[in-house]
Amino acid sequence: MTRHISIVQPAMPSYRRALFERMASKLGSTLVVYASNQQELGVLSAGKRASWQRDLGRMRSLVLGLEWQEGACSVPVRRGDVLVICGAPRTLTTVILLFKGIFLGAHTIWWGHYWSSTSRPWRAAIRYALMRLPDAIIFYTDQEVDEYRAAGGLGNKKLVFGLNNGIETGEIVRFRVGYLAQHRPRDLLFLGRITPKAELDVLLDALSLPGCAGVTLDIVGSGHDEARLRERCAYLAITDRVAWHGGTTDERQIAAIANQCKAFVYPGSVGLSLIHGLSYGLPAIVHGNRWTHMPEIAALKPGKNGVTFQQGEAHSLASVIAALLGDHTLLNEMSHSATDSTAVTFNAADMAERFCSVIEKFNANSLGT
């Protein structure tokens, strides 16, 4: 019997489509991805609906930070199907759908973070308890699998896999130019949404310190914090060294900016932006507290493809920036390591292969019934 594969997601952001397109090309019409048109967080579902995509209703906010995804509980599930749910317990429909899949005899997979910048111990405890129910867990990275095992998470012999979450790098590789730090006219690149999570205040303060006099910054992104931060640039007298390019998903436009820069910097809780910067061969500058980053911090190899500073400390960041930008030999070496970081994994192609291999384990009955 052909097993249907249903993946239920909060939304369909642009960075996720490449993964599902690649999975659909391998799994065929058995794959269906269900997602709402819009999240409460304001992340709109991107692009026209693909053949593998089905629309759910809106995500409604409930009390105590809980959410309800309209239509999710009605996702069809049969015995022997593979059901992949988003590992977000605050979405009540996700939990209900999990129990529905278990009751009806589907093979269930929990897909989510082990720990991220927004995790809290009590919420994580609930999440870890629910993780014991599905047949398998897919974490965002191999590092999270190791962390889960180290914490005793395999006491119930749960099958656990890592995807090494990434982005589609095909266009980036095509648009990326050769890297020689001494020939690049701009210094730092920030990629991402301009929100408090990014902690751009720390970066702007660092640029105003004597060690970073003359250092330039290009910001690709938009968000509600932009107006305030522009005012802060004026207050710090660094306006002429900060270029605001706005938000875009056009890789050609991003490449035109990234190819002029020497390093990628993200002062706050970094996620996929790190993968984006590394893919352009830009050595990364991020803070060193793994537990306040998103899972993609696993791609960082301090001393090889990037460097770290003390979280929240502008003086520490300024010192790290000055030291790195002053060493072109090190920058060039790190650039090679940066592109290597996303050439084999932390990209959509490898993610799709890993995801499909987990699903094929069910189809081969290797997980039992």
C-alpha positions in Angstrom: 0.0 0.0 0.0 1.3 3.4 -0.9 1.7 5.5 2.2 0.7 9.1 2.1 3.1 11.6 3.6 1.6 14.6 5.3 3.7 17.4 6.7 1.8 20.0 8.7 3.5 23.4 9.1 2.5 26.8 10.6 3.2 28.6 7.3 5.1 28.3 4.0 8.0 30.9 4.2 10.0 31.4 1.0 13.1 29.7 2.5 11.3 26.5 3.1 9.8 25.9 -0.4 13.1 24.6 -1.9 13.2 21.8 0.6 9.6 20.7 -0.2 10.1 21.0 -3.9 13.1 18.7 -3.7 11.3 16.3 -1.5 8.3 16.3 -3.9 10.5 15.5 -6.8 11.7 12.4 -5.1 8.6 11.3 -3.2 6.0 12.2 -5.9 2.3 12.8 -5.3 2.4 10.9 -2.0 3.8 14.1 -0.4 1.4 16.8 0.8 2.4 19.8 2.9 -0.3 21.6 4.8 0.3 25.2 5.9 -1.6 28.3 6.9 -1.6 31.3 4.6 -0.3 33.6 7.4 1.3 33.3 10.8 0.4 35.5 13.7 4.1 36.5 13.7 3.6 38.1 10.3 5.5 35.7 8.2 3.5 35.4 5.0 3.3 32.2 3.1 5.3 32.7 0.0 4.7 32.1 -3.7 1.8 30.4 -5.6 0.5 27.1 -4.3 2.4 24.1 -5.6 0.9 20.8 -6.4 2.1 19.3 -3.1 0.7 22.2 -1.1 -2.6 22.5 0.7 -3.9 25.6 2.5 -5.1 25.6 6.0 -6.9 28.4 7.8 -5.4 31.1 9.8 -3.4 30.8 13.0 -5.5 32.1 15.8 -4.1 33.4 19.1 -5.6 31.9 22.3 -4.9 32.6 26.0 -1.5 32.1 27.7 0.3 32.3 24.4 -1.4 29.3 22.9 -2.4 29.0 19.2 -5.0 27.3 17.1 -4.4 26.5 13.5 -7.7 26.4 11.7 -8.3 23.2 9.7 -5.2 21.3 11.1 -7.3 18.8 13.1 -9.1 17.8 9.8 -5.9 16.8 8.0 -6.7 13.3 6.7 -4.7 10.5 8.3 -4.9 6.7 7.6 -3.2 3.7 9.1 0.3 3.3 7.7 0.5 7.0 6.6 3.5 9.1 7.6 2.5 12.2 9.6 5.1 14.9 10.3 4.0 17.6 12.7 5.8 20.8 13.7 7.3 20.5 17.2 5.5 23.5 18.7 3.4 22.4 21.7 1.9 25.9 22.1 -0.1 25.2 18.9 -2.8 23.0 20.4 -3.9 21.6 17.1 -0.5 20.2 16.6 -0.8 18.2 19.8 -4.3 17.0 18.9 -3.2 16.0 15.4 -0.3 14.0 17.0 -2.8 12.0 19.1 -5.0 11.6 16.1 -2.2 10.1 14.1 -1.2 7.7 16.9 -4.8 6.6 17.5 -5.3 5.9 13.8 -2.1 4.0 13.4 -0.1 6.4 11.4 3.7 6.6 11.7 4.3 9.9 13.4 7.4 12.2 13.3 8.1 15.2 15.5 10.0 17.9 13.6 11.4 20.7 15.7 14.1 22.3 17.8 15.8 20.7 20.7 16.7 24.1 22.0 16.5 27.6 20.5 16.9 31.2 21.5 13.3 31.4 22.7 13.3 28.2 24.7 12.5 28.2 28.4 13.1 25.3 30.8 9.5 24.7 31.7 8.3 24.9 28.1 11.2 22.6 27.0 10.1 20.1 29.6 6.6 19.9 28.1 8.1 19.6 24.6 10.5 16.8 25.7 7.6 14.9 27.3 5.6 15.1 24.1 8.6 14.0 22.0 8.3 10.6 23.6 5.0 9.9 21.8 5.9 9.9 18.1 7.8 7.1 16.4 10.7 9.4 15.5 12.1 12.8 16.0 13.8 15.1 13.5 15.9 17.9 14.9 17.2 20.8 12.9 20.8 19.9 13.3 23.1 16.9 14.1 24.4 18.9 17.0 20.9 18.9 18.6 20.8 15.1 18.2 24.1 14.9 20.2 22.7 17.3 22.8 19.5 15.3 23.1 21.5 12.1 23.6 23.9 13.7 26.1 20.8 14.8 28.2 19.5 11.2 28.3 16.8 11.8 25.7 17.3 8.3 24.2 16.2 6.5 27.3 13.1 5.3 25.5 15.2 4.3 22.5 13.6 6.9 20.3 14.9 7.1 16.7 16.3 10.6 16.3 17.7 12.3 13.2 19.2 15.7 12.2 18.6 17.7 9.1 21.3 20.4 9.3 18.8 23.1 8.5 19.8 25.3 5.6 18.7 27.2 2.6 18.7 26.8 -1.2 22.3 27.6 -2.1 22.2 27.1 -5.9 21.7 30.7 -6.8 24.2 31.9 -4.2 26.9 29.7 -5.7 26.1 31.1 -9.2 26.2 34.7 -8.0 29.0 34.4 -5.5 32.4 35.8 -6.7 35.9 34.9 -5.6 37.0 36.2 -2.2 40.1 38.2 -1.5 39.6 40.3 1.6 42.1 42.9 0.5 40.1 43.7 -2.7 36.7 44.0 -1.0 35.6 47.7 -0.5 33.1 47.1 2.3 33.6 45.5 5.7 30.5 44.0 7.4 27.3 42.5 6.2 24.2 42.0 8.3 21.4 39.8 6.9 18.1 39.3 8.6 15.0 40.9 10.0 15.5 44.1 12.0 13.9 43.1 15.3 15.1 43.1 18.9 16.2 39.5 18.4 19.0 40.8 16.2 20.4 43.1 18.9 21.7 45.6 16.4 22.2 48.1 19.1 25.2 46.2 20.2 26.7 46.3 16.7 26.0 50.0 16.3 27.6 50.8 19.6 30.6 48.7 18.6 31.0 50.7 15.4 31.1 53.9 17.4 34.1 52.8 19.4 37.6 53.9 18.5 38.7 50.4 17.5 36.1 50.3 14.7 36.6 53.8 13.4 36.0 53.7 9.7 34.4 50.2 9.6 31.4 50.1 7.3 28.2 48.1 7.6 25.7 47.0 5.0 22.3 46.0 6.4 20.0 43.8 4.2 16.7 43.4 5.9 13.7 45.3 7.2 11.6 45.4 10.4 9.8 47.5 12.9 13.1 48.4 14.7 14.6 50.1 11.7 13.4 53.7 12.4 14.7 53.6 15.9 18.1 52.2 14.9 18.5 54.8 12.1 18.1 57.5 14.8 20.7 55.7 16.9 23.1 55.8 14.0 22.7 59.6 13.9 23.1 59.9 17.6 26.4 57.8 17.5 27.6 59.8 14.4 28.0 56.7 12.3 25.3 57.3 9.7 27.8 57.7 6.8 29.2 54.3 7.5 25.9 52.3 7.6 24.0 51.5 4.4 20.4 50.4 4.7 19.3 48.3 1.7 15.9 47.1 2.8 14.5 43.7 2.9 14.6 41.4 -0.2 14.5 37.8 -1.2 16.1 38.5 -4.6 19.4 36.7 -4.5 20.9 38.7 -7.3 20.4 41.9 -5.3 21.7 40.3 -2.1 24.8 39.0 -4.0 25.6 42.4 -5.3 26.0 43.6 -1.7 27.5 40.5 -0.1 30.2 40.2 -2.8 31.6 43.5 -1.7 31.8 42.6 2.0 34.6 41.0 4.1 32.6 39.4 6.9 29.2 38.6 8.1 28.0 39.8 11.5 24.9 39.0 13.6 25.1 40.4 17.1 21.9 38.7 18.4 20.4 35.2 18.2 21.4 34.0 14.8 19.6 31.4 12.8 19.5 30.8 9.0 21.1 34.2 8.4 24.4 32.5 9.5 23.9 29.9 6.7 23.3 32.7 4.2 26.4 34.6 5.2 28.6 31.5 5.2 27.3 30.5 1.8 28.7 33.7 0.4 32.1 32.8 1.8 31.9 35.5 4.5 33.6 34.7 7.8 31.1 35.0 10.6 31.1 37.1 13.7 28.5 36.1 16.3 28.3 35.9 20.1 29.5 32.8 21.8 26.5 31.7 23.8 25.1 28.6 22.0 22.0 28.5 24.2 20.7 31.9 23.1 21.1 31.1 19.4 18.9 29.2 17.0 19.9 25.7 16.1 21.8 26.8 12.9 24.6 28.0 15.2 25.8 24.4 14.7 27.3 25.5 11.4 29.8 27.8 13.1 33.2 26.5 13.7 35.0 29.1 15.8 38.5 29.8 14.6 37.8 28.1 11.2 34.8 29.8 9.6 34.2 32.5 12.1 34.8 34.1 15.5 32.8 34.9 18.6 32.5 37.7 21.1 31.0 38.1 24.5 27.2 38.3 24.2 25.8 41.8 24.6 29.2 43.5 25.0 29.9 46.2 22.5 33.5 46.5 23.5 34.1 42.8 23.0 32.4 42.9 19.6 34.5 45.9 18.6 37.7 44.2 19.6 36.8 41.1 17.6 35.8 43.1 14.5 39.0 45.1 14.6 41.2 42.0 15.0 39.5 40.0 12.2 39.3 42.8 9.7 43.0 43.6 10.3 44.1 40.1 9.3 43.5 39.5 5.6 45.3 36.2 5.6 43.0 34.8 8.3 39.9 36.3 6.5 40.9 34.5 3.3 41.4 31.2 5.1 38.1 31.5 6.9 36.3 32.3 3.7 37.3 29.0 2.2 36.1 27.2 5.3 32.8 29.2 5.2 31.9 28.0 1.7 32.9 24.5 2.7 30.5 24.7 5.6 27.5 24.8 3.3 28.8 22.9 0.2 27.9 19.4 1.6 25.4 20.1 4.3 23.3 23.0 5.8 21.7 23.3 2.4 18.3 22.4 0.9 19.6 19.5 -1.2 21.1 17.7 1.7 18.1 18.4 3.9 15.8 16.9 1.4 18.0 13.7 1.1 18.1 13.4 4.9 14.3 14.0 5.3 13.4 11.5 2.5 15.7 8.9 4.0 13.8 9.1 7.3 10.5 8.7 5.6 11.8 5.8 3.5 12.6 4.0 6.7 8.9 3.9 7.4 8.1 2.8 3.8 10.6 0.0 4.2 8.9 -1.1 7.5 12.2 -0.6 9.4 10.3 1.1 12.2 7.6 -1.5 12.5 3.9 -0.9 12.4 
